[in-house]
Amino acid sequence: MIRFIHTADLHFGVENYGKIDQKTGINSRLLDFEKAFNFCIETAINENVDFFLFCGDAYKTAHPSPTQQKLLLRSFLKLHHAQIPVIIIVGNHDHPLSFGKAHALDIFSSLPMNGFYVFNKPNLIKIDTKSGPVQIVGIPWPVRSTLTLNTIEQNSKIITQKISTQIGSLINSFAQELDENIPAVLAAHLTASNGIFSGSEKRAIYGSDPIFLPSQLALPQFDYVALGHLHRYQSLNKDQTPPIIYSGSIERIDFGERREEKGFCLVTIKEKGQTTYQFIKTPTRPCLQLEIHLNDKENQTEQILYAIKEKNIKDAIIKVVYHIPPTKTDHVDLKSIQRACATAHYLVGIFPVKTIVMRERRTTVKLDMNFETLLEEYFKQKNDLKNKSEHLINKIKMLMQEMEQADQV
């Protein structure tokens, strides 16, 4: 039986909605991410797993600061001291995308110690764990510099399709080399065709990634497919083998992920074809968006203050959105709202939303129009009356006739 931790998308360096921590001098959001990652590390040590699998995107950029590198190294060394092998897949945020340049995780392949395995190109390795051997097929973020492609006079779309095809062929080729008697894991940082994006990923990523079908990944030779890149925890091959799992990011990268659970997976391979996994939540900072629809009877500021009191905003990242009635003017006291949010970790902003009332188009009137034509034009502009215009015009004519008869008497 082989047990391991599957995690990804740490993104050290994301400092959205953060401030400088007075005790350490480090951005508070970086400390949030470190806290979540250390919870993952501690779980691995307490569960005495056979190895720790990290599927890419350790940093926000390929040029992390010394502080970010120090925090990551300190966390990984805890696993080394516990004699837990660490398998690292290079993600797109870790890669400089330039031939010959070192990637952000290159240092771990150069450490003068055993137990670190870094995949900066597709490869198949076998490692010995305390519970027995395991086979790992590692696929880092697919880039042109790691593949042999004939790209002369070809556009980017064709090149992306060729990358997908060639990586798919490599995965299949590695699968054929696997020993069927030894547990095997496919670990990759890529985009599956049926994966669901999170938050800003939809705008920033979709349409430019090489895309892989589940059938290219869920080969029967593998016992588990561990993926990184998409920030939402999700299973792409439910009730089938092998499981295809995105563990997701361990902390919220942006406000678009506020409703998502964050964590990692504890995976158990009992024997061939018998794999189970458990999603474990990490301690994360809450992101709250308060949507307040104001009524036109009570004080606007008081309504927002009441809504804030109803929520536990202490140490949370919050955004206040209030909707103003169409016929009312905005009279909200912003300073009062800011004071009410003083216990929050970070106030993203206070945003008013007002529905634009469509103004009715005026009826075009001309001097040469007779009375009946004027009435017809008027009723055309009234959606609630235009279907009754003929009946109303006849009624008006009758009333006018009655008034004329009354005047003659």
ZASE-861132 format. One record per residue (C-alpha): residue in three letters; x, z, y. Coordinates in Angstrom, 1 decimal. Example, Ala and Ser with C-alpha at 12.3 -4.5 7.8 and 13.67 -1.06 7.14 Angstrom:
 resn      X      Z      Y
  ALA   12.3    7.8   -4.5
  SER   13.7    7.1   -1.1
end
This chain:
 resn      X      Z      Y
  MET    0.0    0.0    0.0
  ILE    1.4   -1.1    3.4
  ARG    0.2    0.5    6.7
  PHE    1.1   -0.7   10.2
  ILE    0.1   -0.6   13.8
  HIS   -0.9   -3.9   15.5
  THR   -0.9   -4.0   19.2
  ALA   -0.2   -6.4   22.1
  ASP   -0.5   -7.2   25.8
  LEU    1.1   -4.2   27.3
  HIS    1.8   -5.9   30.6
  PHE    4.1   -3.3   32.2
  GLY    4.3   -4.3   35.8
  VAL    0.5   -4.7   36.5
  GLU    0.0   -2.4   39.5
  ASN   -3.5   -3.4   40.5
  TYR   -5.4   -0.5   42.1
  GLY   -2.3    1.8   42.0
  LYS   -0.5    4.1   44.3
  ILE    2.9    5.8   44.2
  ASP    2.9    8.9   42.1
  GLN    4.4   11.8   44.1
  LYS    6.1   13.5   41.2
  THR    7.9   10.5   39.7
  GLY    8.0    7.9   42.5
  ILE    6.5    5.3   40.0
  ASN    3.4    3.3   40.6
  SER    0.4    5.2   39.1
  ARG   -0.9    2.2   37.2
  LEU    2.5    1.7   35.5
  LEU    2.2    5.3   34.4
  ASP   -1.3    4.6   33.1
  PHE    0.0    1.8   30.9
  GLU    2.9    3.9   29.7
  LYS    0.5    6.7   28.8
  ALA   -1.7    4.3   26.7
  PHE    1.3    2.8   25.0
  ASN    2.8    6.2   24.2
  PHE   -0.5    7.2   22.6
  CYS   -0.1    4.1   20.4
  ILE    3.5    5.0   19.5
  GLU    2.5    8.6   18.7
  THR   -0.2    7.5   16.5
  ALA    2.2    5.3   14.6
  ILE    4.6    8.3   14.1
  ASN    1.8   10.7   13.1
  GLU    0.4    8.3   10.6
  ASN    3.9    7.6    9.3
  VAL    3.2    3.8    9.2
  ASP    5.6    1.4    7.5
  PHE    6.2   -0.8   10.6
  PHE    5.0   -1.3   14.2
  LEU    3.9   -4.8   15.2
  PHE    3.8   -5.8   18.8
  CYS    2.4   -9.3   19.4
  GLY    3.7  -10.2   22.8
  ASP    3.4   -9.8   26.6
  ALA    5.3   -6.6   27.1
  TYR    5.7   -7.2   30.8
  LYS    3.7   -8.8   33.6
  THR    6.5  -11.3   34.3
  ALA    9.7  -12.5   32.6
  HIS   11.7  -10.6   35.2
  PRO   10.8   -6.9   34.7
  SER   12.2   -4.3   37.0
  PRO   14.8   -1.8   35.7
  THR   12.1    0.9   35.7
  GLN    9.7   -1.1   33.6
  GLN   12.5   -1.9   31.1
  LYS   13.5    1.8   30.9
  LEU   10.0    2.9   30.1
  LEU    9.6    0.3   27.4
  LEU   12.9    1.0   25.8
  ARG   12.2    4.7   25.9
  SER    8.9    4.2   24.0
  PHE   10.4    1.9   21.4
  LEU   13.3    4.2   20.7
  LYS   10.8    6.9   19.6
  LEU    9.9    4.6   16.7
  HIS   13.5    3.9   15.9
  HIS   14.2    7.7   15.7
  ALA   11.2    8.0   13.4
  GLN   12.7    5.2   11.2
  ILE    9.8    2.9   11.8
  PRO   10.8   -0.8   12.0
  VAL    9.6   -2.6   15.2
  ILE    8.5   -6.2   15.0
  ILE    8.3   -8.0   18.4
  ILE    6.7  -11.4   19.2
  VAL    7.7  -13.0   22.5
  GLY    4.6  -13.7   24.6
  ASN    4.1  -16.2   27.5
  HIS    4.6  -13.5   30.1
  ASP    7.9  -12.5   28.5
  HIS    9.2  -16.1   28.4
  PRO   11.1  -17.6   31.3
  LEU    9.9  -21.1   30.2
  SER   13.4  -22.5   30.9
  PHE   15.8  -23.6   28.2
  GLY   18.8  -21.4   27.7
  LYS   17.5  -18.4   29.8
  ALA   17.1  -15.1   28.0
  HIS   13.5  -13.8   27.7
  ALA   12.4  -10.4   28.8
  LEU   12.6   -8.9   25.2
  ASP   15.9  -10.4   24.3
  ILE   17.7   -7.1   24.7
  PHE   16.0   -5.7   21.6
  SER   17.6   -8.4   19.4
  SER   21.0   -7.4   20.8
  LEU   20.8   -3.7   20.3
  PRO   23.6   -2.3   18.1
  MET   21.1   -0.7   15.7
  ASN   18.9   -1.7   12.9
  GLY   15.1   -1.7   12.9
  PHE   14.3   -4.2   15.6
  TYR   13.1   -7.7   14.7
  VAL   12.4  -10.1   17.6
  PHE   10.7  -13.5   17.1
  ASN   11.7  -15.8   20.0
  LYS   11.1  -18.9   17.8
  PRO    8.8  -19.5   14.7
  ASN   10.3  -17.8   11.6
  LEU    9.7  -16.1    8.3
  ILE   11.4  -12.9    7.4
  LYS   11.1  -10.2    4.7
  ILE   11.7   -6.6    5.7
  ASP   12.0   -3.6    3.4
  THR    9.8   -0.6    4.4
  LYS    9.4    2.8    2.8
  SER    6.3    1.6    0.9
  GLY    7.9   -1.7   -0.2
  PRO    8.7   -5.1    1.1
  VAL    6.5   -7.1    3.5
  GLN    6.7  -10.7    4.6
  ILE    6.2  -11.6    8.3
  VAL    5.6  -15.0    9.7
  GLY    6.2  -14.7   13.5
  ILE    4.9  -17.3   16.0
  PRO    5.9  -16.6   19.6
  TRP    4.2  -18.3   22.6
  PRO    4.5  -22.0   21.8
  VAL    6.6  -23.8   24.4
  ARG    8.2  -27.3   24.5
  SER   11.7  -25.9   24.5
  THR   11.3  -24.3   21.0
  LEU    9.9  -27.5   19.5
  THR   11.2  -31.0   18.9
  LEU    8.7  -33.3   20.7
  ASN    8.9  -36.9   21.8
  THR    7.4  -36.5   25.2
  ILE    8.5  -39.7   26.9
  GLU    5.7  -41.1   29.0
  GLN    3.1  -38.6   27.8
  ASN    0.8  -36.5   29.9
  SER    0.5  -32.8   29.6
  LYS   -2.7  -32.9   27.6
  ILE   -1.1  -35.0   24.9
  ILE    1.9  -32.7   24.9
  THR   -0.3  -29.6   24.5
  GLN   -2.1  -31.2   21.6
  LYS    1.2  -32.1   19.9
  ILE    2.4  -28.5   20.3
  SER   -0.8  -27.3   18.5
  THR   -0.4  -29.7   15.7
  GLN    3.3  -29.0   15.2
  ILE    2.8  -25.2   15.2
  GLY   -0.1  -25.5   12.8
  SER    2.1  -27.5   10.5
  LEU    4.8  -24.8   10.8
  ILE    2.4  -22.0    9.9
  ASN    1.2  -23.9    6.8
  SER    4.8  -24.7    5.8
  PHE    5.8  -21.0    6.1
  ALA    2.7  -20.0    4.1
  GLN    3.8  -22.2    1.2
  GLU    7.1  -20.3    1.1
  LEU    5.5  -16.9    0.7
  ASP    5.9  -14.8   -2.4
  GLU    2.3  -14.2   -3.6
  ASN    3.3  -10.8   -5.0
  ILE    4.4   -9.4   -1.6
  PRO    2.0   -8.5    1.3
  ALA    2.2  -11.2    4.1
  VAL    1.2  -11.0    7.7
  LEU    1.0  -13.8   10.3
  ALA    1.9  -12.4   13.7
  ALA    1.4  -14.7   16.7
  HIS    0.9  -14.9   20.4
  LEU   -1.5  -17.8   21.0
  THR   -5.0  -18.9   21.8
  ALA   -7.6  -19.3   19.0
  SER  -10.4  -21.7   19.7
  ASN  -13.2  -19.2   19.1
  GLY  -11.5  -16.4   21.0
  ILE  -13.3  -14.8   24.0
  PHE  -11.4  -14.4   27.2
  SER  -11.5  -11.4   29.5
  GLY  -11.9  -11.1   33.2
  SER   -9.6  -13.3   35.2
  GLU   -8.2  -14.9   32.1
  LYS  -11.1  -17.4   32.1
  ARG   -9.9  -18.8   35.4
  ALA   -6.1  -18.5   34.9
  ILE   -5.7  -19.6   31.3
  TYR   -8.5  -21.7   29.9
  GLY   -7.8  -25.4   29.7
  SER   -4.0  -25.1   29.7
  ASP   -3.2  -23.4   26.4
  PRO   -2.4  -25.0   23.1
  ILE   -5.6  -24.2   21.1
  PHE   -5.6  -23.3   17.4
  LEU   -8.5  -23.4   15.0
  PRO   -9.2  -20.4   12.8
  SER   -8.7  -22.6    9.8
  GLN   -5.1  -23.1   10.9
  LEU   -4.5  -19.4   10.9
  ALA   -6.7  -17.9    8.1
  LEU   -4.6  -19.3    5.3
  PRO   -5.2  -17.5    1.9
  GLN   -1.5  -16.6    1.6
  PHE   -1.8  -14.1    4.4
  ASP   -3.3  -10.7    4.1
  TYR   -3.8  -10.2    7.9
  VAL   -3.5  -12.3   11.0
  ALA   -2.4  -10.3   14.0
  LEU   -2.8  -12.0   17.4
  GLY   -1.9  -11.3   21.0
  HIS   -2.7  -13.0   24.3
  LEU   -6.4  -12.5   24.8
  HIS   -7.1   -9.1   26.3
  ARG  -10.4   -8.4   24.5
  TYR  -10.4   -6.7   21.1
  GLN  -12.2   -9.0   18.7
  SER  -12.4  -10.2   15.1
  LEU  -12.5  -13.9   14.6
  ASN  -13.1  -14.1   10.9
  LYS  -15.7  -11.4   10.2
  ASP  -16.4  -10.5    6.6
  GLN  -13.9  -13.0    5.4
  THR  -10.2  -12.8    4.3
  PRO   -7.8  -12.7    5.8
  PRO   -9.0  -10.8    9.0
  ILE   -8.0  -12.6   12.3
  ILE   -7.7   -9.9   14.9
  TYR   -6.9   -9.8   18.6
  SER   -6.0   -6.1   19.2
  GLY   -6.5   -6.7   23.0
  SER   -4.7   -5.1   25.9
  ILE   -4.1   -1.3   25.7
  GLU   -5.2   -0.8   29.4
  ARG   -7.5   -2.6   31.8
  ILE   -5.5   -5.4   33.4
  ASP   -8.1   -6.0   36.2
  PHE  -11.6   -5.1   37.2
  GLY  -13.1   -7.9   35.1
  GLU  -12.2   -5.8   32.0
  ARG  -14.0   -2.7   33.1
  ARG  -16.7   -2.8   30.4
  GLU  -14.2   -3.5   27.5
  GLU  -12.9   -0.9   25.1
  LYS   -9.1   -0.8   25.0
  GLY   -6.9    0.2   22.0
  PHE   -5.0   -1.0   19.0
  CYS   -5.4   -1.5   15.3
  LEU   -4.3    0.6   12.3
  VAL   -4.1   -1.8    9.4
  THR   -3.9   -1.0    5.7
  ILE   -3.1   -3.6    3.0
  LYS   -4.0   -2.0   -0.3
  GLU   -3.2   -5.1   -2.3
  LYS   -3.6   -8.8   -2.1
  GLY   -7.0   -9.7   -0.7
  GLN   -7.8   -6.0    0.2
  THR   -7.0   -5.4    3.8
  THR   -8.8   -2.9    6.1
  TYR   -8.3   -2.1    9.8
  GLN   -9.4    0.5   12.2
  PHE   -9.6    0.0   16.0
  ILE   -8.3    3.1   17.8
  LYS   -9.1    3.6   21.5
  THR   -6.4    4.4   23.9
  PRO   -6.8    6.8   26.9
  THR   -7.6    4.5   29.8
  ARG   -8.5    5.0   33.4
  PRO  -12.2    4.3   34.1
  CYS  -13.2    1.4   36.2
  LEU  -16.6    1.8   37.7
  GLN  -18.7   -0.7   39.8
  LEU  -21.6    1.0   41.5
  GLU  -24.4   -1.5   42.1
  ILE  -26.9    0.0   44.6
  HIS  -30.1   -1.8   45.6
  LEU  -31.2   -0.2   48.9
  ASN  -34.9    0.2   49.7
  ASP  -36.2   -0.4   53.2
  LYS  -37.7    3.1   53.6
  GLU  -34.8    5.6   53.3
  ASN  -31.5    5.9   55.2
  GLN  -29.1    3.3   53.8
  THR  -26.0    5.5   53.9
  GLU  -27.8    8.4   52.2
  GLN  -28.9    6.1   49.4
  ILE  -25.3    5.1   48.7
  LEU  -24.0    8.7   48.9
  TYR  -26.7    9.8   46.4
  ALA  -25.7    7.0   44.0
  ILE  -22.0    8.1   44.2
  LYS  -22.9   11.7   43.5
  GLU  -24.7   10.6   40.4
  LYS  -21.5    9.2   38.9
  ASN  -18.3   10.9   37.8
  ILE  -15.8    9.1   40.0
  LYS  -12.9   11.6   39.8
  ASP   -9.6    9.8   39.1
  ALA  -11.5    6.5   38.5
  ILE  -11.0    3.1   40.0
  ILE  -14.3    2.3   41.8
  LYS  -16.0   -0.5   43.6
  VAL  -19.1    0.0   45.7
  VAL  -21.5   -2.9   46.0
  TYR  -24.7   -2.4   47.9
  HIS  -27.6   -4.8   48.3
  ILE  -29.4   -4.9   51.6
  PRO  -33.2   -5.7   51.8
  PRO  -33.6   -9.3   53.2
  THR  -35.5   -8.2   56.3
  LYS  -33.1   -5.3   57.2
  THR  -29.9   -5.1   59.1
  ASP  -26.8   -3.4   57.6
  HIS  -26.5    0.2   59.1
  VAL  -24.2    1.7   56.4
  ASP  -21.7    4.2   57.7
  LEU  -18.5    3.0   55.9
  LYS  -16.4    6.1   56.8
  SER  -19.0    8.4   55.2
  ILE  -18.8    6.3   52.0
  GLN  -15.0    6.4   52.0
  ARG  -15.0   10.2   52.4
  ALA  -17.4   10.5   49.5
  CYS  -15.0    8.5   47.3
  ALA  -12.0   10.8   48.1
  THR  -11.8   12.1   44.6
  ALA  -11.5    8.6   43.1
  HIS   -8.1    7.4   42.1
  TYR   -8.6    4.1   44.0
  LEU  -11.4    2.6   46.0
  VAL  -11.2   -1.1   45.6
  GLY  -13.7   -1.8   48.4
  ILE  -17.2   -1.4   49.8
  PHE  -19.1   -4.7   49.6
  PRO  -22.4   -5.5   51.2
  VAL  -24.7   -8.1   49.6
  LYS  -27.6   -9.6   51.5
  THR  -30.0  -12.2   50.2
  ILE  -30.3  -15.1   52.5
  VAL  -33.9  -15.8   53.4
  MET  -34.7  -19.4   53.5
  ARG  -36.3  -20.4   56.8
  GLU  -39.3  -22.5   56.6
  ARG  -38.9  -26.0   57.9
  ARG  -41.0  -26.7   61.0
  THR  -43.7  -29.3   60.7
  THR  -42.8  -32.6   62.5
  VAL  -45.4  -33.2   65.1
  LYS  -45.9  -36.5   67.0
  LEU  -48.1  -37.2   70.0
  ASP  -49.9  -40.1   68.3
  MET  -51.0  -38.0   65.3
  ASN  -54.7  -37.3   64.9
  PHE  -56.0  -33.9   64.0
  GLU  -56.4  -34.6   60.3
  THR  -52.8  -35.9   60.0
  LEU  -51.5  -32.8   61.8
  LEU  -53.3  -30.6   59.3
  GLU  -51.8  -32.6   56.3
  GLU  -48.3  -32.2   57.7
  TYR  -48.8  -28.5   58.2
  PHE  -50.0  -27.9   54.7
  LYS  -47.1  -29.9   53.2
  GLN  -44.7  -27.3   54.4
  LYS  -46.7  -24.4   52.9
  ASN  -45.9  -24.1   49.2
  ASP  -48.8  -21.8   48.5
  LEU  -51.3  -24.0   50.3
  LYS  -50.3  -27.6   49.7
  ASN  -52.2  -27.9   46.5
  LYS  -55.3  -26.8   48.3
  SER  -54.8  -28.9   51.4
  GLU  -57.7  -31.4   50.8
  HIS  -60.2  -28.5   50.3
  LEU  -59.0  -26.7   53.4
  ILE  -59.0  -29.7   55.6
  ASN  -62.6  -30.4   54.6
  LYS  -63.5  -26.8   55.3
  ILE  -61.9  -27.1   58.8
  LYS  -63.8  -30.3   59.5
  MET  -67.1  -28.6   58.6
  LEU  -66.3  -25.6   60.9
  MET  -65.4  -28.0   63.7
  GLN  -68.7  -29.8   63.2
  GLU  -70.6  -26.5   63.3
  MET  -68.8  -25.5   66.5
  GLU  -69.6  -28.9   68.1
  GLN  -73.3  -28.5   67.2
  ALA  -73.4  -25.0   68.5
  ASP  -71.9  -26.1   71.8
  GLN  -74.6  -28.8   72.2
  VAL  -77.4  -26.3   71.7
end
